[in-house]
Amino acid sequence: MTEKDFYKKAAIYWANVPATIDGVLGGFGSFSDIDIDESRAFLNKVLSSANPPATKLALDCGAGIGRVTKHLLIHYFDKIDLVEPDLKFITEAKINIGDDVTKLGTLYQTGLQNFRPHKNYDVIWCQWVLGHLNDSDLIKFLNQSKEALSKNGLIIIKENITTSKEVEYDEDDSSVTRPLELMTKIFDQVNLRIIHSDIQLLYLL
Ligand SMILES: C[S@@+](CC[C@H](N)C(=O)[O-])C[C@H]1O[C@@H](n2cnc3c(N)ncnc32)[C@H](O)[C@@H]1O
């Protein structure tokens, strides 16, 4: 598949998904609360570690309808910028975060493969989105994100990984799931060091 088709197919998939929690979580909406709880515990650990990032400005990448921003990031950061290619999701994110409008920074309607950060961020949060980038765009994105970090800033990545050692392609949403070995190799390639890591198991209640 060409690079153009890989991105186009994903855009078509998301354009046909309703702007709801269940929609952005691929039918696993009931998993949202536990996901946020586990992310909160992780963020608390990060922010109480030695040399923590500041909490002025965060970037929510592949933000969807602003689920992570609304339920997590808004409680920690003064302002959050969002990157999300799908217009209906961005519109919904604005409505969702409406009450906390002073917290909402810039909304960038674009794919991460075309995004260039113009600000410095304390935390760049990437959740369930990096599988929408091919390896070379992921490397470019991580390099640019690294350059955009404030002092003590961190890129936080929360992604599924394969239990096999293979990259798995999902025909439905045109995304890849990478094995941990490949993720680690890519981090090495861009000189990013893992300083905190955790596994969230998928419990369905
Ligand atoms: C599984 S949803 C996750 C949304 C959000 N991170 C969350 O956890 O609620 C994936 C999101 O990535 C967005 N997306 C798809 N391709 C993307 C790309 N190339 N760059 C940035 N975001 C993309 C989709 O529109 C969708 O909102």
The ligand as an SDF file (V2000), in Angstrom:
LIG
                    3D

 27 29  0  0  0  0  0  0  0  0999 V2000
   -8.3370    5.4660   18.7110 C   0  0  0  0  0  0  0  0  0  0  0  0
   -8.7010    7.1780   18.5010 S   0  0  0  0  0  0  0  0  0  0  0  0
   -7.9660    7.8080   20.0010 C   0  0  0  0  0  0  0  0  0  0  0  0
   -8.4320    9.2020   20.3580 C   0  0  0  0  0  0  0  0  0  0  0  0
   -7.8580    9.7410   21.6640 C   0  0  0  0  0  0  0  0  0  0  0  0
   -6.4200    9.7250   21.6790 N   0  0  0  0  0  0  0  0  0  0  0  0
   -8.3940    8.9720   22.8410 C   0  0  0  0  0  0  0  0  0  0  0  0
   -7.6350    8.1940   23.4420 O   0  0  0  0  0  0  0  0  0  0  0  0
   -9.5720    9.1760   23.1680 O   0  0  0  0  0  0  0  0  0  0  0  0
   -7.5130    7.6410   17.2470 C   0  0  0  0  0  0  0  0  0  0  0  0
   -7.5620    9.1060   16.8760 C   0  0  0  0  0  0  0  0  0  0  0  0
   -6.4520    9.3950   16.0260 O   0  0  0  0  0  0  0  0  0  0  0  0
   -6.8990   10.2440   14.9860 C   0  0  0  0  0  0  0  0  0  0  0  0
   -5.9790   10.0770   13.8530 N   0  0  0  0  0  0  0  0  0  0  0  0
   -6.0530    9.2100   12.8210 C   0  0  0  0  0  0  0  0  0  0  0  0
   -5.0080    9.3730   11.9950 N   0  0  0  0  0  0  0  0  0  0  0  0
   -4.2430   10.3540   12.5280 C   0  0  0  0  0  0  0  0  0  0  0  0
   -3.0430   10.9950   12.1260 C   0  0  0  0  0  0  0  0  0  0  0  0
   -2.3950   10.6340   11.0150 N   0  0  0  0  0  0  0  0  0  0  0  0
   -2.5450   11.9860   12.9010 N   0  0  0  0  0  0  0  0  0  0  0  0
   -3.2080   12.3560   14.0390 C   0  0  0  0  0  0  0  0  0  0  0  0
   -4.3460   11.7910   14.4590 N   0  0  0  0  0  0  0  0  0  0  0  0
   -4.8630   10.8100   13.7090 C   0  0  0  0  0  0  0  0  0  0  0  0
   -8.3100    9.7920   14.7040 C   0  0  0  0  0  0  0  0  0  0  0  0
   -9.0440   10.7590   14.0020 O   0  0  0  0  0  0  0  0  0  0  0  0
   -8.8120    9.5310   16.1300 C   0  0  0  0  0  0  0  0  0  0  0  0
   -9.3220   10.6830   16.6980 O   0  0  0  0  0  0  0  0  0  0  0  0
  1  2  1  0
  2  3  1  0
  2 10  1  0
  3  4  1  0
  4  5  1  0
  5  6  1  0
  5  7  1  0
  7  8  2  0
  7  9  1  0
 10 11  1  0
 11 12  1  0
 11 26  1  0
 12 13  1  0
 13 14  1  0
 13 24  1  0
 14 15  1  0
 14 23  1  0
 15 16  2  0
 16 17  1  0
 17 18  1  0
 17 23  2  0
 18 19  1  0
 18 20  2  0
 20 21  1  0
 21 22  2  0
 22 23  1  0
 24 25  1  0
 24 26  1  0
 26 27  1  0
M  CHG  2   2   1   9  -1
M  END
$$$$
